[in-house]
Amino acid sequence: MQPRAGLVGFGSIGRQVVQLVRDGAAGHAEIVGVLVRDPDRYPESVRDGIPFVGDVKALLALSPTVVLEAAGHEALRTHIPPILAAGVDVIALSVGALADPDTLAAVQAAARRGGAQLRIPSGAIAALDAISAAAVGRIERVTHTVRKPPLGLLPPDEAAAVTATGQPRELFAGTAREAALLFPANVNVVAAVSLAGIGLDRTEARVVADPGVVRNTHELVVEGAFGRLSLTIENVPSDNPKTGRIVPLSLVRTLRAYGEEIVVGA
């Protein structure tokens, strides 16, 4: 099978995804169209033969077999339900949007109506497969701490002030649901961990602006009947300091699985 992928969003992640697919990182997959807010902003030198469209109807007219979402919470809320309702699977990064109960209900209803699936890649974290497996039994506690350089979490002036102190500043401690809604550009991964495990209201989250780290760091502890999982991942930031370099790689890896005979961990 040769996946025909639509793409929602052409920011830092979207651009990297297109380049990775062109370079063959997604196997035989191809990008058949990109949905953006204003297609006229993108000259042919950027499009390189890929159609850029301004609405879901035009994207679906290009007959994608799967759609990749890398455009933020509002794009997921607006565009993903009608794509799922049309029977097209979606691989989504902005899953923190599902912390809003109305958005979650709309996505679930659309997927049922279209007989399609919303798939959540690992993104900036690892071990979603192990967490999902543990949740088949009993998970007792999940704690997820996000540590990023201050500029990845705060406006430049506030980031400079925290950096000047040399000390970490805890910006949030509470449920994953609250974290996902308060930091929509930074903690989609916390929502992904929550959905794999014990849910958005039971997963404990912390968000820390830490001048002592140079990489976007996630510290995860899962405890339950299966045992204990402890994970730290330090992601090199991309050209967007909010996002690690591994995120577009994860999206492309999940896309590649659509064309593989044997799939491991995707």
C-alpha positions as CSV (number, residue, x, y, z in Angstrom):
1,M,0.0,0.0,0.0
2,Q,1.3,3.5,-0.9
3,P,-0.2,5.9,1.6
4,R,-1.5,9.2,0.2
5,A,-1.1,11.7,3.0
6,G,-2.8,15.0,3.5
7,L,-1.1,17.4,5.9
8,V,-2.8,20.0,8.1
9,G,-0.3,22.8,8.9
10,F,2.9,24.0,7.4
11,G,4.8,25.4,10.3
12,S,8.1,24.1,11.6
13,I,6.9,20.6,12.0
14,G,4.9,20.5,8.8
15,R,7.9,21.7,6.7
16,Q,10.1,19.1,8.2
17,V,7.5,16.4,7.6
18,V,7.3,17.3,3.9
19,Q,11.1,17.2,3.6
20,L,11.3,13.9,5.3
21,V,8.7,12.4,3.1
22,R,10.4,13.7,0.0
23,D,13.7,12.2,1.2
24,G,12.0,8.8,1.5
25,A,11.8,8.5,5.3
26,A,8.1,7.5,5.1
27,G,8.8,4.7,2.6
28,H,6.5,4.9,-0.4
29,A,4.2,7.5,1.2
30,E,3.6,10.8,-0.6
31,I,2.1,14.1,0.4
32,V,-0.9,14.8,-1.8
33,G,-1.9,18.2,-0.3
34,V,-1.4,20.7,2.5
35,L,-4.2,22.5,4.3
36,V,-3.2,25.9,5.5
37,R,-5.1,29.1,6.5
38,D,-3.9,31.2,3.5
39,P,-2.6,29.1,0.6
40,D,-1.7,32.3,-1.3
41,R,1.1,32.9,1.2
42,Y,3.1,30.0,-0.2
43,P,4.9,30.5,-3.6
44,E,5.5,27.6,-6.0
45,S,9.1,27.4,-4.8
46,V,7.8,26.3,-1.4
47,R,5.0,24.1,-2.7
48,D,7.3,22.3,-5.1
49,G,4.4,20.7,-6.9
50,I,2.2,20.0,-3.8
51,P,-1.3,21.5,-3.9
52,F,-1.9,23.9,-1.0
53,V,-5.6,24.3,-0.1
54,G,-7.6,26.4,2.3
55,D,-10.4,24.1,3.5
56,V,-11.1,20.5,4.4
57,K,-13.4,19.9,1.3
58,A,-10.5,20.8,-1.0
59,L,-8.1,18.6,0.9
60,L,-10.5,15.6,0.8
61,A,-10.9,16.2,-3.0
62,L,-7.2,15.2,-3.3
63,S,-8.2,11.7,-2.1
64,P,-5.8,11.3,0.9
65,T,-5.8,7.9,2.6
66,V,-4.6,9.4,5.8
67,V,-4.1,12.9,7.1
68,L,-1.3,14.2,9.4
69,E,-2.1,17.1,11.8
70,A,0.6,19.4,12.9
71,A,-1.2,22.8,13.3
72,G,-2.3,23.3,16.9
73,H,-5.4,22.9,19.0
74,E,-7.7,25.2,17.0
75,A,-6.8,23.3,13.8
76,L,-7.6,20.0,15.4
77,R,-10.9,21.2,16.7
78,T,-11.9,22.7,13.4
79,H,-10.6,20.4,10.7
80,I,-10.2,16.9,12.2
81,P,-13.8,15.9,12.9
82,P,-14.9,16.5,9.3
83,I,-11.9,14.5,8.0
84,L,-12.7,11.6,10.3
85,A,-16.4,11.8,9.4
86,A,-15.4,11.4,5.7
87,G,-13.7,8.1,6.6
88,V,-10.1,9.2,6.5
89,D,-7.8,8.3,9.4
90,V,-5.8,11.0,11.1
91,I,-2.4,11.0,12.8
92,A,-2.6,14.0,15.2
93,L,0.0,15.8,17.3
94,S,-2.1,18.5,18.9
95,V,-3.9,16.0,21.2
96,G,-3.9,18.4,24.1
97,A,-7.1,19.8,22.4
98,L,-8.8,16.6,23.5
99,A,-8.6,17.9,27.1
100,D,-11.7,19.9,26.2
101,P,-14.6,17.4,26.7
102,D,-16.6,18.9,23.8
103,T,-13.7,18.5,21.4
104,L,-13.1,14.9,22.5
105,A,-16.8,14.1,22.0
106,A,-16.8,15.7,18.6
107,V,-13.8,13.7,17.5
108,Q,-15.1,10.4,18.8
109,A,-18.5,10.9,17.2
110,A,-16.9,11.8,13.8
111,A,-14.7,8.8,14.0
112,R,-17.6,6.5,14.6
113,R,-19.6,8.1,11.9
114,G,-16.8,7.7,9.3
115,G,-15.5,4.4,10.5
116,A,-12.0,6.1,10.9
117,Q,-9.4,6.4,13.6
118,L,-7.5,9.2,15.3
119,R,-4.0,7.9,15.9
120,I,-1.7,9.5,18.4
121,P,2.1,9.1,17.7
122,S,4.7,9.2,20.5
123,G,5.7,12.7,19.5
124,A,8.2,14.0,22.1
125,I,7.9,11.0,24.5
126,A,8.5,7.3,24.5
127,A,6.8,4.2,26.0
128,L,3.2,5.0,25.0
129,D,2.9,1.3,24.0
130,A,4.1,0.2,27.4
131,I,1.7,2.6,29.2
132,S,-1.2,1.4,27.1
133,A,-0.3,-2.2,27.9
134,A,-0.1,-1.5,31.6
135,A,-3.5,0.2,31.5
136,V,-5.1,-3.0,30.4
137,G,-4.4,-4.1,33.9
138,R,-4.2,-1.5,36.6
139,I,-2.1,1.7,36.8
140,E,-2.1,3.4,40.2
141,R,-0.2,6.6,39.5
142,V,1.4,8.5,36.6
143,T,3.5,11.6,37.1
144,H,4.9,13.6,34.2
145,T,7.3,16.5,34.6
146,V,8.1,18.8,31.6
147,R,11.3,20.8,31.9
148,K,12.2,23.2,29.2
149,P,14.6,26.1,28.8
150,P,12.7,29.3,29.8
151,L,12.4,30.5,26.2
152,G,10.5,27.4,25.3
153,L,7.8,28.2,27.8
154,L,7.7,31.9,28.5
155,P,7.7,35.2,26.5
156,P,11.3,36.5,25.9
157,D,11.3,39.1,28.7
158,E,10.0,36.6,31.3
159,A,12.4,33.9,30.0
160,A,15.3,36.3,30.4
161,A,14.3,37.1,34.0
162,V,14.1,33.4,34.9
163,T,17.4,32.7,33.2
164,A,19.0,35.5,35.1
165,T,18.1,33.9,38.4
166,G,19.7,30.6,37.4
167,Q,16.9,28.8,39.2
168,P,14.1,26.7,37.9
169,R,10.6,28.2,38.1
170,E,7.6,25.8,38.5
171,L,4.9,27.3,36.2
172,F,2.3,24.6,36.9
173,A,1.4,21.6,39.1
174,G,-1.9,19.9,38.8
175,T,-3.8,17.6,36.5
176,A,-2.8,16.8,32.9
177,R,-6.1,18.2,31.7
178,E,-5.3,21.6,33.2
179,A,-1.8,21.5,31.9
180,A,-2.9,20.7,28.3
181,L,-5.3,23.6,28.3
182,L,-2.9,26.1,29.9
183,F,0.1,25.3,27.7
184,P,-1.4,24.2,24.3
185,A,1.9,24.7,22.4
186,N,4.1,22.8,24.9
187,V,2.5,19.8,26.6
188,N,0.5,17.8,24.0
189,V,2.8,15.0,25.1
190,V,1.3,15.1,28.6
191,A,-2.1,14.6,27.0
192,A,-0.8,11.7,25.0
193,V,0.6,10.0,28.1
194,S,-2.7,10.5,29.9
195,L,-4.8,9.1,27.1
196,A,-2.5,6.0,27.0
197,G,-2.8,5.5,30.7
198,I,-5.2,6.6,33.5
199,G,-6.7,9.7,31.9
200,L,-6.4,13.4,32.0
201,D,-7.8,13.9,35.4
202,R,-5.7,11.3,37.3
203,T,-2.4,12.0,35.6
204,E,-0.2,14.4,37.6
205,A,1.7,17.0,35.6
206,R,4.3,19.6,36.4
207,V,5.7,22.3,34.0
208,V,9.0,23.8,34.9
209,A,11.0,26.6,33.2
210,D,14.5,25.5,33.9
211,P,17.6,27.5,32.9
212,G,19.7,24.5,33.9
213,V,18.5,22.4,30.9
214,V,19.3,22.9,27.2
215,R,17.0,20.3,25.9
216,N,13.2,19.8,26.2
217,T,13.1,17.2,29.0
218,H,10.3,14.9,30.0
219,E,10.5,12.9,33.3
220,L,7.8,10.2,33.5
221,V,7.0,7.7,36.3
222,V,4.3,5.1,35.9
223,E,3.4,2.7,38.8
224,G,0.9,-0.1,38.8
225,A,0.2,-3.8,38.9
226,F,2.8,-4.4,36.1
227,G,5.6,-2.8,38.1
228,R,7.2,0.6,37.7
229,L,8.3,2.5,34.6
230,S,10.7,5.4,34.9
231,L,11.7,7.4,31.8
232,T,13.7,10.5,31.1
233,I,14.0,11.8,27.6
234,E,16.0,14.9,26.6
235,N,14.9,16.2,23.2
236,V,17.0,18.6,21.2
237,P,14.8,21.5,20.3
238,S,14.0,22.2,16.7
239,D,14.0,25.7,15.2
240,N,10.9,26.2,17.2
241,P,12.1,26.0,20.8
242,K,8.7,24.6,21.9
243,T,9.1,21.5,19.8
244,G,11.8,18.7,19.8
245,R,13.4,17.4,16.7
246,I,12.0,14.0,17.4
247,V,8.4,15.1,16.9
248,P,8.3,15.3,13.1
249,L,10.3,12.0,13.0
250,S,7.6,10.4,15.1
251,L,4.8,11.6,12.8
252,V,6.6,10.3,9.7
253,R,7.3,7.0,11.4
254,T,3.6,6.5,12.1
255,L,2.8,7.4,8.5
256,R,5.4,4.9,7.2
257,A,3.7,2.1,9.2
258,Y,0.7,2.5,6.8
259,G,2.8,1.0,4.0
260,E,4.7,-1.7,5.9
261,E,4.1,-5.4,6.0
262,I,5.5,-5.7,9.5
263,V,5.0,-2.9,12.0
264,V,7.0,-2.6,15.2
265,G,5.9,-0.2,18.0
266,A,4.0,2.2,15.8
